[in-house]
Amino acid sequence: MSEQGVWTKVAELDEIPEEGVLGIETDDETPVVLVRSEGEIFAMRDECSHAEVRLSEGEVEDGTIECWLHGSCFDLRSGAPINPPATKPVPTYDVKIDGDDVFVSLDEKNS
């Protein structure tokens, strides 16, 4: 995890369900989906790279999130598409936990 960039508080831990998602918008209106999976918190842009719909409406399973519209799955760590129709990754963000607060650095780890 990078310690560079600006960290923005986006949620509290208890707001993110186990093996679930929380869709939020940051102060600069960036859509972010926070995902709790296998005991970790991940953050990525809340927008499928194929159909531009909210990933926060999809299902989480085995370290991936599935787009509800066409079924593309994305790796939570890298944002890489696992299956078609998506072919481009979704930007992912670094996450930092401080007590019960969840912070995200909106510097994209991929693009």
Residue, then its C-alpha position, 0 to 999 in steps of 0.5 A: m500500500s502506497e503512503q503517497g497521495v491524499w487520503t479521503k475518509v469514505a466510510e466506517l468499517d461497520e458500514i461495509p457488509e461481510e462479503g458485500v459492497l458499499g457504493i459511495e461518491t467522494d467529495d469530488e463525485t468519484p464513484v467508488v465501490l468498497v468491497r469486503s471480501e475474505g477479511e480484506i477491504f478493497a476499493m475500485r471505481d464503481e463503474c463497469s469498464h464494459a457497460e458503465v453501470r454500477l458494480s456496487e449492484g453486483e455480487v462478490e465471490d472468491g475475490t471478484i465482483e460481478c457486474w449485474l448487467h452482463g456478468s463480467c467479473f473483475d479481480l478485486r486486487s487488480g481490477a482486471p476483467i476475469n471474463p467477457p464481455a469486459t476487456k478493460p480493467v476497472p481502476t483500483y484504489d489503495v485503502k487504509i484503515d485507521g481504527d474504524d475509519v476507512f480511507v481511500s487514495l484516489d490515485e489510480k493503481n491502474s488505468 
